[in-house]
Amino acid sequence: MKLPVDDTTLASWTTLLGLTDKQTAATLEDIEKTLRQGYEYRPDELRDATFDQLISDMDKDEAALMFLISGLRQAGYPNAAYDIEVRGIFATLSSLQHTG
């Protein structure tokens, strides 16, 4: 699986979080596992799309957030990862309330 960012960006994120090569690989594996679980439960409207097609449409901000959350866990900061994940959920809910 390839995230919708270039290698330089990915390397920057890795450096920012201080991840080893092994931690980076585990982070990417965790992201792919999460996305594949979501793919299994995709809406009927997306049943004809392949996993790769859907991932290619992923927003770069979504990829960054997923890398940050998973990378923080890999780096040994599960509480920080949890806090960011919760804030992301609340931001999404708030956005939906304002548009709905």
N, C-alpha and C positions, 0 to 999 in steps of 0.2 A: 504494500500500500504506500502511496506517495501522497503526503500532505500537499495542499495547494500553495506551497511556498518554495522558494528556491533554496539551494543548499547553503548559501551564505546566511540567509535568515535563520534557517534551522541551526546552523553552527553558532549564530549569535545567541539564540535562545538557550542552547546548551551551555555556552560559556557563562551567560548571565546567571543561570541556576547552578553553575559549578558541577555539572553532571559529568561522570566518567562515560566512556564509550559504552560500557555495559549498562549503565543507568539510562543512557539515551536510547539504547536498543529496547530496554524494558519499557520505557515511556512510550515509544512508538508501538510496541506490541500491545500495551494496555489500551492505547487509543484505538487501534484497529479492532481489538476485541470488543470494546464498547460500541464502536460504530457497526460492527457486524451483528451485535445483538439487536441494535435498533433497526438494522436492515431486515432482520427476520420478522419484525413486527411493523413493517412499513404499511402505510395505507393502501387500499386497493388501487387507487389512482396511480401508484408508483410500482405496481407489481411487474410491469413489463421492463422496468429499468434495471440494469445490472448494478452491482455494488460499485464497480469502478465509475460508472456513469454518475451515480449519485454523489460519490466522493469528489469527483472532478468539479461539481457544482458547489462544493463546500466553500463558505465564506472564509477568508483569511483570518478574520477576527475570531471566528469559531475555532479554527485550528489553533490559534495562539492561546485561547483560553483553555482548550483541552490540553495543550502541551504544558501550560503553566500549572494546571491542577495536577496532572499526572506526574510531571517533573518534580514538583514540590514533594509529592509523596515518595518518589524514588530517592530524593535527596534527604529524606528523613524529617520532613516538615508536614506531617499529616494534618495538624491543626490549622496551619496556614492554608493548606489545600482545601480543607473543609470550609473555612471562612470564605474563601474566594468562590467556591462552588455555591454556597448559600446566597452570597451577594448576587451572583449571576442569576440564580433562580428568582430572587426578589426583583431584580432589575427587569427580567423578562416579564414577570407578572405585572409589574407596574406599567411597563410599556403596553402590554395587552389591554390593561384597564383604560389607558389614555386613548388607544385607537379604537376600542370597542364601544 
